[in-house]
Amino acid sequence: MFHSTGIITKQWLLLRMTKLSTFNVRTSGQTDWIDISAEVQKAVTASGVREGICVVFVPHTTAAVTINENADSDVPRDVNLSLNLISPDRREFRHGEGNSAAHTKSSLVGPSLTLIVTEGRLLLGTWQGIWFTEFDGSRTRKVHVRVLGE
Ligand code: ZN
């Protein structure tokens, strides 16, 4: 039988809501992968948060954000090639803008990331970088970053 010790422990998670940080990304070519790791880290540093989480959000429907290797430039090239095979242009598409393949890739890759911040730094693996992925360029795009923590 379980006997309560009568000790009540309350843990309070104190989160500081920092200012929204937004930066632009200039893409070139219909598809383009741009390493935004340094820009996102800059937003984390500016927030002053040492321990918390960082949300990266792309407010576009034909672009996205992901994490993948940033040491060998053939990796984003090859992943992009795979996405082209998964979502080619199709005659059956109805969307008048003619960019449904790009809309599909945007949904597959996704509009946001949640990252761990520790000791004021993004917790990323050795080979991981944060990539802005363009599927319907060239354009000037936006990336929003919000950091929560203490
Ligand atoms: Zn469209």
Backbone and ligand atoms as CSV (ligand in chain L), in Angstrom:
chain,resi,resn,atom,element,x,y,z
A,1,MET,N,N,0.842,-1.193,0.000
A,1,MET,CA,C,0.000,0.000,0.000
A,1,MET,C,C,0.879,1.245,0.000
A,2,PHE,N,N,0.428,2.240,-0.712
A,2,PHE,CA,C,1.206,3.462,-0.823
A,2,PHE,C,C,0.862,4.436,0.296
A,3,HIS,N,N,1.897,4.892,0.988
A,3,HIS,CA,C,1.690,5.897,2.034
A,3,HIS,C,C,2.341,7.205,1.628
A,4,SER,N,N,1.562,8.232,1.629
A,4,SER,CA,C,2.103,9.543,1.279
A,4,SER,C,C,3.041,10.024,2.375
A,5,THR,N,N,4.135,10.620,1.982
A,5,THR,CA,C,5.073,11.177,2.956
A,5,THR,C,C,4.592,12.530,3.454
A,6,GLY,N,N,3.647,13.079,2.751
A,6,GLY,CA,C,3.158,14.402,3.152
A,6,GLY,C,C,4.037,15.534,2.673
A,7,ILE,N,N,5.092,15.180,2.003
A,7,ILE,CA,C,5.982,16.236,1.488
A,7,ILE,C,C,5.508,16.646,0.095
A,8,ILE,N,N,5.263,17.897,-0.054
A,8,ILE,CA,C,4.826,18.399,-1.359
A,8,ILE,C,C,5.973,19.175,-1.997
A,9,THR,N,N,6.362,18.713,-3.134
A,9,THR,CA,C,7.433,19.406,-3.846
A,9,THR,C,C,6.846,20.128,-5.057
A,10,LYS,N,N,7.156,21.366,-5.122
A,10,LYS,CA,C,6.719,22.123,-6.288
A,10,LYS,C,C,7.948,22.586,-7.056
A,11,GLN,N,N,7.937,22.280,-8.321
A,11,GLN,CA,C,9.018,22.771,-9.166
A,11,GLN,C,C,8.450,23.799,-10.119
A,12,TRP,N,N,9.017,24.957,-10.090
A,12,TRP,CA,C,8.554,26.029,-10.964
A,12,TRP,C,C,9.511,26.196,-12.119
A,13,LEU,N,N,8.934,26.166,-13.281
A,13,LEU,CA,C,9.737,26.408,-14.471
A,13,LEU,C,C,9.574,27.872,-14.850
A,14,LEU,N,N,10.642,28.590,-14.698
A,14,LEU,CA,C,10.577,30.012,-15.008
A,14,LEU,C,C,11.065,30.258,-16.425
A,15,LEU,N,N,10.166,30.668,-17.251
A,15,LEU,CA,C,10.512,30.935,-18.638
A,15,LEU,C,C,10.450,32.424,-18.923
A,16,ARG,N,N,11.476,32.877,-19.553
A,16,ARG,CA,C,11.496,34.273,-19.957
A,16,ARG,C,C,11.176,34.333,-21.445
A,17,MET,N,N,10.171,35.121,-21.756
A,17,MET,CA,C,9.787,35.295,-23.155
A,17,MET,C,C,10.657,36.410,-23.737
A,18,THR,N,N,11.501,36.052,-24.674
A,18,THR,CA,C,12.392,37.054,-25.246
A,18,THR,C,C,11.765,37.682,-26.485
A,19,LYS,N,N,12.369,38.766,-26.918
A,19,LYS,CA,C,11.902,39.487,-28.094
A,19,LYS,C,C,11.979,38.589,-29.331
A,20,LEU,N,N,10.983,38.741,-30.195
A,20,LEU,CA,C,11.007,37.996,-31.453
A,20,LEU,C,C,12.150,38.508,-32.318
A,21,SER,N,N,12.915,37.587,-32.860
A,21,SER,CA,C,14.023,37.948,-33.734
A,21,SER,C,C,13.698,37.480,-35.151
A,22,THR,N,N,13.867,38.363,-36.130
A,22,THR,CA,C,13.565,38.019,-37.525
A,22,THR,C,C,14.728,38.428,-38.411
A,23,PHE,N,N,15.109,37.546,-39.316
A,23,PHE,CA,C,16.133,37.925,-40.288
A,23,PHE,C,C,15.725,37.466,-41.681
A,24,ASN,N,N,16.307,38.095,-42.689
A,24,ASN,CA,C,16.001,37.769,-44.082
A,24,ASN,C,C,17.021,36.792,-44.650
A,25,VAL,N,N,16.543,35.979,-45.580
A,25,VAL,CA,C,17.418,35.070,-46.314
A,25,VAL,C,C,17.192,35.339,-47.794
A,26,ARG,N,N,18.264,35.611,-48.526
A,26,ARG,CA,C,18.157,35.819,-49.971
A,26,ARG,C,C,18.522,34.507,-50.670
A,27,THR,N,N,17.562,33.935,-51.385
A,27,THR,CA,C,17.824,32.663,-52.041
A,27,THR,C,C,18.109,32.886,-53.520
A,28,SER,N,N,18.859,31.962,-54.114
A,28,SER,CA,C,19.134,32.063,-55.553
A,28,SER,C,C,18.896,30.713,-56.209
A,29,GLY,N,N,18.189,30.731,-57.308
A,29,GLY,CA,C,17.816,29.493,-57.985
A,29,GLY,C,C,16.463,29.012,-57.494
A,30,GLN,N,N,15.850,28.113,-58.276
A,30,GLN,CA,C,14.522,27.623,-57.885
A,30,GLN,C,C,14.595,26.869,-56.567
A,31,THR,N,N,15.630,26.042,-56.417
A,31,THR,CA,C,15.858,25.403,-55.126
A,31,THR,C,C,17.214,25.854,-54.608
A,32,ASP,N,N,17.259,26.032,-53.299
A,32,ASP,CA,C,18.485,26.537,-52.681
A,32,ASP,C,C,18.476,26.132,-51.210
A,33,TRP,N,N,19.614,25.700,-50.731
A,33,TRP,CA,C,19.748,25.372,-49.309
A,33,TRP,C,C,20.759,26.343,-48.716
A,34,ILE,N,N,20.353,27.057,-47.675
A,34,ILE,CA,C,21.231,28.055,-47.065
A,34,ILE,C,C,21.420,27.715,-45.585
A,35,ASP,N,N,22.668,27.614,-45.182
A,35,ASP,CA,C,23.001,27.301,-43.786
A,35,ASP,C,C,22.769,28.547,-42.925
A,36,ILE,N,N,21.755,28.491,-42.055
A,36,ILE,CA,C,21.419,29.642,-41.208
A,36,ILE,C,C,21.821,29.412,-39.750
A,37,SER,N,N,22.676,28.427,-39.510
A,37,SER,CA,C,23.082,28.104,-38.122
A,37,SER,C,C,23.632,29.321,-37.383
A,38,ALA,N,N,24.522,30.060,-38.044
A,38,ALA,CA,C,25.168,31.204,-37.387
A,38,ALA,C,C,24.148,32.299,-37.066
A,39,GLU,N,N,23.193,32.533,-37.972
A,39,GLU,CA,C,22.163,33.564,-37.746
A,39,GLU,C,C,21.258,33.178,-36.559
A,40,VAL,N,N,20.907,31.891,-36.493
A,40,VAL,CA,C,20.037,31.441,-35.397
A,40,VAL,C,C,20.797,31.540,-34.068
A,41,GLN,N,N,22.085,31.134,-34.072
A,41,GLN,CA,C,22.892,31.245,-32.855
A,41,GLN,C,C,23.013,32.706,-32.416
A,42,LYS,N,N,23.119,33.610,-33.395
A,42,LYS,CA,C,23.194,35.048,-33.097
A,42,LYS,C,C,21.933,35.502,-32.340
A,43,ALA,N,N,20.778,34.999,-32.771
A,43,ALA,CA,C,19.507,35.339,-32.103
A,43,ALA,C,C,19.468,34.769,-30.686
A,44,VAL,N,N,20.019,33.565,-30.519
A,44,VAL,CA,C,20.068,32.946,-29.190
A,44,VAL,C,C,20.973,33.776,-28.270
A,45,THR,N,N,22.142,34.150,-28.767
A,45,THR,CA,C,23.087,34.951,-27.982
A,45,THR,C,C,22.457,36.281,-27.588
A,46,ALA,N,N,21.795,36.930,-28.553
A,46,ALA,CA,C,21.172,38.235,-28.297
A,46,ALA,C,C,20.049,38.146,-27.268
A,47,SER,N,N,19.401,36.976,-27.182
A,47,SER,CA,C,18.290,36.804,-26.234
A,47,SER,C,C,18.777,36.782,-24.789
A,48,GLY,N,N,20.030,36.407,-24.585
A,48,GLY,CA,C,20.575,36.303,-23.233
A,48,GLY,C,C,20.188,35.017,-22.516
A,49,VAL,N,N,19.409,34.161,-23.186
A,49,VAL,CA,C,18.986,32.901,-22.557
A,49,VAL,C,C,20.167,31.923,-22.509
A,50,ARG,N,N,20.378,31.308,-21.338
A,50,ARG,CA,C,21.471,30.340,-21.169
A,50,ARG,C,C,20.944,28.900,-21.255
A,51,GLU,N,N,19.757,28.685,-20.663
A,51,GLU,CA,C,19.156,27.343,-20.661
A,51,GLU,C,C,17.708,27.464,-21.125
A,52,GLY,N,N,17.370,26.788,-22.200
A,52,GLY,CA,C,15.992,26.878,-22.671
A,52,GLY,C,C,15.794,26.226,-24.014
A,53,ILE,N,N,14.803,26.733,-24.747
A,53,ILE,CA,C,14.534,26.206,-26.074
A,53,ILE,C,C,14.440,27.349,-27.077
A,54,CYS,N,N,14.711,27.012,-28.310
A,54,CYS,CA,C,14.708,27.980,-29.401
A,54,CYS,C,C,13.780,27.436,-30.488
A,55,VAL,N,N,12.825,28.252,-30.872
A,55,VAL,CA,C,11.917,27.877,-31.953
A,55,VAL,C,C,12.295,28.667,-33.198
A,56,VAL,N,N,12.513,27.958,-34.287
A,56,VAL,CA,C,12.817,28.585,-35.574
A,56,VAL,C,C,11.607,28.353,-36.471
A,57,PHE,N,N,11.069,29.438,-37.047
A,57,PHE,CA,C,9.846,29.323,-37.842
A,57,PHE,C,C,9.994,30.056,-39.172
A,58,VAL,N,N,9.614,29.361,-40.235
A,58,VAL,CA,C,9.661,29.932,-41.586
A,58,VAL,C,C,8.220,30.214,-42.044
A,59,PRO,N,N,7.864,31.502,-42.259
A,59,PRO,CA,C,6.470,31.849,-42.583
A,59,PRO,C,C,6.183,31.800,-44.082
A,60,HIS,N,N,6.524,30.674,-44.703
A,60,HIS,CA,C,6.355,30.540,-46.154
A,60,HIS,C,C,5.776,29.167,-46.492
A,61,THR,N,N,5.120,29.068,-47.651
A,61,THR,CA,C,4.482,27.797,-48.034
A,61,THR,C,C,5.226,27.061,-49.143
A,62,THR,N,N,6.320,27.668,-49.637
A,62,THR,CA,C,7.137,26.962,-50.635
A,62,THR,C,C,8.612,26.972,-50.217
A,63,ALA,N,N,8.831,27.103,-48.919
A,63,ALA,CA,C,10.167,27.011,-48.334
A,63,ALA,C,C,10.007,26.275,-47.007
A,64,ALA,N,N,11.112,25.953,-46.364
A,64,ALA,CA,C,11.033,25.192,-45.116
A,64,ALA,C,C,12.342,25.343,-44.348
A,65,VAL,N,N,12.430,24.619,-43.222
A,65,VAL,CA,C,13.653,24.636,-42.422
A,65,VAL,C,C,13.903,23.224,-41.907
A,66,THR,N,N,15.176,22.825,-41.918
A,66,THR,CA,C,15.505,21.474,-41.459
A,66,THR,C,C,16.917,21.446,-40.876
A,67,ILE,N,N,17.247,20.321,-40.264
A,67,ILE,CA,C,18.603,20.098,-39.760
A,67,ILE,C,C,19.214,18.958,-40.565
A,68,ASN,N,N,20.425,19.188,-41.043
A,68,ASN,CA,C,21.135,18.104,-41.707
A,68,ASN,C,C,22.621,18.442,-41.744
A,69,GLU,N,N,23.389,17.559,-42.323
A,69,GLU,CA,C,24.843,17.737,-42.351
A,69,GLU,C,C,25.241,19.015,-43.083
A,70,ASN,N,N,26.191,19.742,-42.472
A,70,ASN,CA,C,26.683,20.949,-43.149
A,70,ASN,C,C,28.188,20.888,-43.400
A,71,ALA,N,N,28.758,19.665,-43.301
A,71,ALA,CA,C,30.196,19.532,-43.557
A,71,ALA,C,C,30.459,19.245,-45.039
A,72,ASP,N,N,29.642,18.381,-45.621
A,72,ASP,CA,C,29.814,18.011,-47.030
A,72,ASP,C,C,28.652,18.609,-47.831
A,73,SER,N,N,28.975,19.528,-48.741
A,73,SER,CA,C,27.923,20.230,-49.494
A,73,SER,C,C,27.160,19.296,-50.433
A,74,ASP,N,N,27.675,18.080,-50.636
A,74,ASP,CA,C,26.941,17.108,-51.450
A,74,ASP,C,C,25.694,16.596,-50.726
A,75,VAL,N,N,25.674,16.700,-49.391
A,75,VAL,CA,C,24.516,16.192,-48.643
A,75,VAL,C,C,23.251,16.988,-48.965
A,76,PRO,N,N,23.233,18.333,-48.785
A,76,PRO,CA,C,22.015,19.056,-49.165
A,76,PRO,C,C,21.668,18.881,-50.636
A,77,ARG,N,N,22.683,18.785,-51.477
A,77,ARG,CA,C,22.451,18.569,-52.908
A,77,ARG,C,C,21.722,17.248,-53.138
A,78,ASP,N,N,22.183,16.194,-52.452
A,78,ASP,CA,C,21.590,14.866,-52.632
A,78,ASP,C,C,20.186,14.790,-52.021
A,79,VAL,N,N,20.002,15.421,-50.851
A,79,VAL,CA,C,18.667,15.419,-50.226
A,79,VAL,C,C,17.694,16.169,-51.133
A,80,ASN,N,N,18.174,17.267,-51.703
A,80,ASN,CA,C,17.339,18.028,-52.630
A,80,ASN,C,C,16.955,17.184,-53.851
A,81,LEU,N,N,17.917,16.400,-54.328
A,81,LEU,CA,C,17.651,15.490,-55.452
A,81,LEU,C,C,16.570,14.471,-55.069
A,82,SER,N,N,16.658,13.945,-53.853
A,82,SER,CA,C,15.645,13.001,-53.374
A,82,SER,C,C,14.275,13.653,-53.309
A,83,LEU,N,N,14.231,14.896,-52.816
A,83,LEU,CA,C,12.946,15.605,-52.739
A,83,LEU,C,C,12.361,15.818,-54.137
A,84,ASN,N,N,13.222,16.081,-55.111
A,84,ASN,CA,C,12.747,16.242,-56.491
A,84,ASN,C,C,12.152,14.939,-57.015
A,85,LEU,N,N,12.724,13.800,-56.599
A,85,LEU,CA,C,12.199,12.499,-57.023
A,85,LEU,C,C,10.871,12.181,-56.328
A,86,ILE,N,N,10.783,12.588,-55.042
A,86,ILE,CA,C,9.547,12.350,-54.280
A,86,ILE,C,C,8.423,13.254,-54.789
A,87,SER,N,N,8.781,14.501,-55.086
A,87,SER,CA,C,7.759,15.472,-55.499
A,87,SER,C,C,8.146,16.166,-56.808
A,88,PRO,N,N,8.004,15.461,-57.917
A,88,PRO,CA,C,8.267,16.100,-59.216
A,88,PRO,C,C,7.075,16.961,-59.637
A,89,ASP,N,N,7.278,17.829,-60.636
A,89,ASP,CA,C,6.148,18.549,-61.227
A,89,ASP,C,C,5.251,17.539,-61.922
A,90,ARG,N,N,3.950,17.696,-61.745
A,90,ARG,CA,C,3.011,16.737,-62.337
A,90,ARG,C,C,1.961,17.484,-63.161
A,91,ARG,N,N,1.607,16.892,-64.263
A,91,ARG,CA,C,0.581,17.495,-65.126
A,91,ARG,C,C,-0.768,17.573,-64.433
A,92,GLU,N,N,-1.010,16.631,-63.497
A,92,GLU,CA,C,-2.312,16.581,-62.819
A,92,GLU,C,C,-2.509,17.721,-61.825
A,93,PHE,N,N,-1.436,18.417,-61.474
A,93,PHE,CA,C,-1.570,19.504,-60.500
A,93,PHE,C,C,-2.531,20.564,-61.024
A,94,ARG,N,N,-3.360,21.134,-60.116
A,94,ARG,CA,C,-4.358,22.125,-60.518
A,94,ARG,C,C,-4.011,23.549,-60.098
A,95,HIS,N,N,-3.225,23.697,-59.049
A,95,HIS,CA,C,-2.896,25.008,-58.475
A,95,HIS,C,C,-2.355,25.941,-59.561
A,96,GLY,N,N,-3.030,27.082,-59.718
A,96,GLY,CA,C,-2.759,27.994,-60.826
A,96,GLY,C,C,-1.364,28.582,-60.870
A,97,GLU,N,N,-0.730,28.675,-59.705
A,97,GLU,CA,C,0.622,29.250,-59.666
A,97,GLU,C,C,1.672,28.331,-60.295
A,98,GLY,N,N,1.313,27.051,-60.436
A,98,GLY,CA,C,2.242,26.108,-61.051
A,98,GLY,C,C,3.398,25.689,-60.162
A,99,ASN,N,N,3.247,25.864,-58.848
A,99,ASN,CA,C,4.362,25.512,-57.954
A,99,ASN,C,C,3.950,24.495,-56.883
A,100,SER,N,N,3.059,23.588,-57.254
A,100,SER,CA,C,2.580,22.590,-56.280
A,100,SER,C,C,3.680,21.653,-55.807
A,101,ALA,N,N,4.660,21.371,-56.654
A,101,ALA,CA,C,5.779,20.526,-56.220
A,101,ALA,C,C,6.513,21.211,-55.060
A,102,ALA,N,N,6.671,22.528,-55.163
A,102,ALA,CA,C,7.333,23.290,-54.095
A,102,ALA,C,C,6.487,23.306,-52.824
A,103,HIS,N,N,5.163,23.451,-52.959
A,103,HIS,CA,C,4.277,23.402,-51.784
A,103,HIS,C,C,4.394,22.043,-51.091
A,104,THR,N,N,4.471,20.962,-51.887
A,104,THR,CA,C,4.588,19.617,-51.318
A,104,THR,C,C,5.892,19.470,-50.544
A,105,LYS,N,N,7.001,19.941,-51.135
A,105,LYS,CA,C,8.305,19.842,-50.463
A,105,LYS,C,C,8.314,20.644,-49.169
A,106,SER,N,N,7.651,21.805,-49.186
A,106,SER,CA,C,7.560,22.634,-47.988
A,106,SER,C,C,6.878,21.860,-46.855
A,107,SER,N,N,5.805,21.149,-47.188
A,107,SER,CA,C,5.109,20.358,-46.160
A,107,SER,C,C,5.936,19.160,-45.709
A,108,LEU,N,N,6.652,18.532,-46.633
A,108,LEU,CA,C,7.475,17.377,-46.274
A,108,LEU,C,C,8.604,17.766,-45.321
A,109,VAL,N,N,9.262,18.880,-45.612
A,109,VAL,CA,C,10.408,19.306,-44.797
A,109,VAL,C,C,9.932,20.007,-43.528
A,110,GLY,N,N,8.908,20.831,-43.637
A,110,GLY,CA,C,8.298,21.447,-42.455
A,110,GLY,C,C,8.699,22.886,-42.198
A,111,PRO,N,N,7.815,23.632,-41.531
A,111,PRO,CA,C,8.019,25.071,-41.344
A,111,PRO,C,C,8.762,25.469,-40.070
A,112,SER,N,N,9.041,24.518,-39.167
A,112,SER,CA,C,9.646,24.951,-37.899
A,112,SER,C,C,10.535,23.894,-37.271
A,113,LEU,N,N,11.373,24.358,-36.358
A,113,LEU,CA,C,12.256,23.485,-35.579
A,113,LEU,C,C,12.177,23.903,-34.117
A,114,THR,N,N,12.308,22.951,-33.214
A,114,THR,CA,C,12.481,23.249,-31.800
A,114,THR,C,C,13.857,22.738,-31.406
A,115,LEU,N,N,14.687,23.640,-30.907
A,115,LEU,CA,C,16.076,23.291,-30.597
A,115,LEU,C,C,16.361,23.502,-29.113
A,116,ILE,N,N,17.313,22.751,-28.592
A,116,ILE,CA,C,17.719,22.876,-27.195
A,116,ILE,C,C,18.829,23.910,-27.089
A,117,VAL,N,N,18.683,24.804,-26.106
A,117,VAL,CA,C,19.739,25.773,-25.808
A,117,VAL,C,C,20.342,25.409,-24.459
A,118,THR,N,N,21.655,25.241,-24.430
A,118,THR,CA,C,22.325,24.989,-23.152
A,118,THR,C,C,23.634,25.764,-23.114
A,119,GLU,N,N,23.915,26.347,-21.954
A,119,GLU,CA,C,25.085,27.218,-21.772
A,119,GLU,C,C,25.145,28.287,-22.860
A,120,GLY,N,N,23.978,28.774,-23.245
A,120,GLY,CA,C,23.895,29.865,-24.210
A,120,GLY,C,C,24.109,29.471,-25.664
A,121,ARG,N,N,24.252,28.162,-25.908
A,121,ARG,CA,C,24.532,27.680,-27.266
A,121,ARG,C,C,23.448,26.708,-27.738
A,122,LEU,N,N,23.204,26.693,-29.048
A,122,LEU,CA,C,22.329,25.680,-29.626
A,122,LEU,C,C,22.991,24.321,-29.480
A,123,LEU,N,N,22.224,23.345,-29.015
A,123,LEU,CA,C,22.762,21.990,-28.869
A,123,LEU,C,C,22.560,21.248,-30.193
A,124,LEU,N,N,23.614,21.228,-30.987
A,124,LEU,CA,C,23.582,20.553,-32.284
A,124,LEU,C,C,24.685,19.508,-32.325
A,125,GLY,N,N,24.454,18.453,-33.082
A,125,GLY,CA,C,25.484,17.437,-33.259
A,125,GLY,C,C,26.629,17.979,-34.097
A,126,THR,N,N,27.760,17.282,-34.030
A,126,THR,CA,C,28.979,17.722,-34.715
A,126,THR,C,C,28.750,18.062,-36.179
A,127,TRP,N,N,27.937,17.249,-36.837
A,127,TRP,CA,C,27.769,17.425,-38.282
A,127,TRP,C,C,26.481,18.144,-38.644
A,128,GLN,N,N,25.745,18.578,-37.612
A,128,GLN,CA,C,24.436,19.181,-37.884
A,128,GLN,C,C,24.510,20.686,-38.113
A,129,GLY,N,N,23.768,21.121,-39.108
A,129,GLY,CA,C,23.581,22.544,-39.354
A,129,GLY,C,C,22.100,22.794,-39.571
A,130,ILE,N,N,21.694,24.055,-39.408
A,130,ILE,CA,C,20.294,24.423,-39.637
A,130,ILE,C,C,20.199,24.999,-41.050
A,131,TRP,N,N,19.367,24.370,-41.854
A,131,TRP,CA,C,19.250,24.756,-43.262
A,131,TRP,C,C,17.907,25.407,-43.565
A,132,PHE,N,N,17.953,26.574,-44.196
A,132,PHE,CA,C,16.765,27.147,-44.816
A,132,PHE,C,C,16.679,26.520,-46.202
A,133,THR,N,N,15.515,25.936,-46.515
A,133,THR,CA,C,15.381,25.256,-47.809
A,133,THR,C,C,14.379,26.001,-48.689
A,134,GLU,N,N,14.869,26.492,-49.802
A,134,GLU,CA,C,14.043,27.188,-50.802
A,134,GLU,C,C,13.599,26.197,-51.874
A,135,PHE,N,N,12.297,26.222,-52.206
A,135,PHE,CA,C,11.806,25.337,-53.265
A,135,PHE,C,C,11.142,26.097,-54.410
A,136,ASP,N,N,11.055,27.421,-54.291
A,136,ASP,CA,C,10.410,28.212,-55.342
A,136,ASP,C,C,11.042,29.595,-55.427
A,137,GLY,N,N,12.357,29.605,-55.587
A,137,GLY,CA,C,13.088,30.870,-55.637
A,137,GLY,C,C,13.250,31.367,-57.059
A,138,SER,N,N,14.043,32.422,-57.192
A,138,SER,CA,C,14.785,33.127,-56.144
A,138,SER,C,C,13.881,34.156,-55.460
A,139,ARG,N,N,14.067,34.321,-54.163
A,139,ARG,CA,C,13.261,35.287,-53.413
A,139,ARG,C,C,14.025,35.756,-52.188
A,140,THR,N,N,13.461,36.807,-51.571
A,140,THR,CA,C,13.911,37.191,-50.240
A,140,THR,C,C,12.906,36.602,-49.256
A,141,ARG,N,N,13.394,35.794,-48.328
A,141,ARG,CA,C,12.537,35.079,-47.379
A,141,ARG,C,C,12.784,35.572,-45.964
A,142,LYS,N,N,11.885,35.188,-45.069
A,142,LYS,CA,C,12.022,35.556,-43.652
A,142,LYS,C,C,12.174,34.310,-42.781
A,143,VAL,N,N,12.920,34.480,-41.696
A,143,VAL,CA,C,13.012,33.436,-40.670
A,143,VAL,C,C,12.763,34.099,-39.323
A,144,HIS,N,N,11.837,33.551,-38.537
A,144,HIS,CA,C,11.562,34.054,-37.185
A,144,HIS,C,C,12.216,33.125,-36.163
A,145,VAL,N,N,12.756,33.727,-35.117
A,145,VAL,CA,C,13.376,32.948,-34.036
A,145,VAL,C,C,12.858,33.481,-32.696
A,146,ARG,N,N,12.371,32.578,-31.863
A,146,ARG,CA,C,11.986,32.979,-30.497
A,146,ARG,C,C,12.658,32.028,-29.526
A,147,VAL,N,N,13.250,32.595,-28.495
A,147,VAL,CA,C,13.974,31.802,-27.500
A,147,VAL,C,C,13.232,31.900,-26.171
A,148,LEU,N,N,13.025,30.762,-25.516
A,148,LEU,CA,C,12.380,30.717,-24.208
A,148,LEU,C,C,13.331,30.089,-23.215
A,149,GLY,N,N,13.409,30.650,-22.040
A,149,GLY,CA,C,14.272,30.029,-21.051
A,149,GLY,C,C,14.713,30.994,-19.984
A,150,GLU,N,N,15.844,30.672,-19.379
A,150,GLU,CA,C,16.330,31.519,-18.290
A,150,GLU,C,C,17.804,31.826,-18.458
L,1,ZN,ZN,ZN,1.550,28.413,-54.999
